[in-house]
Amino acid sequence: MANIVSEVRNYFKLGLLIARSHLSLRHLFKNRYLLFNNGQVWDDTPTCGNKYVTNVIAKNKKISLTPVQKIAVSNGNLDEWDVTTLTALLLFIYRPKTLSTSETQQLDQEDKLLQQLREIRNKLAHNGTKSVDNVQFNQLWADLAAILVAFGDVETEFDKLKDDSVFELPKQSINEENTKEALRLNSLGTQAHKDRK
């Protein structure tokens, strides 16, 4: 990938930085779930997910999820939810009326950051050229970094993504033992599929 133009590299680096937000958004969702549901903990189970779809999403006209997103939410596992799903749920869930003034102010501030994150993500997702010039890249990078830091991420970790080395192939040698095991598991999976298991 050494011959990829700088603007295309910029696009993919921003995508990697947005992907980092996934961890922060999951954490934020769990915190809000705890706050909005009288101390109940989100446990990543289908039971929790199905209750949420039935009791929260189905009753909220502001939330519009695709069938795939609804299935992911009903499965309950936050690792399966993409940034779009998480931001939609975080931005449009009704807040309890029992929140303190400071809690409401914090949620309002978080929502502003979520909206900014969502706008940047959408700008990139709908970028037909899959390229970002250097000036726009630096501005978007600074905006995204500030959002992620506000959500608790560590800015020094971003340097690895900003460096062009992210496009280099790993220098590890292939482990023959792991390759044999992967081939064995692949053949078992293929046979199970043929046997409709």
Protein Blocks (a to p, Z undefined) as FASTA:
>chain_A
ZZgcfklmmmmmmmmmmmmmmmmmmmmmmmmmmmmngoiacehiaklmmmmmmmmmmmmm
kbccdfklmmmmmnopaklpcfklmmmmmmmgccdfkbcfklmmmmmmmmmmmmmmmmmm
mmmmmmmnopacfklmmmmmmmmmmmmmmnopafklmmmmmpmklmpccfbdcdfklmmm
mmmmmmmmmmmmmnoZZ
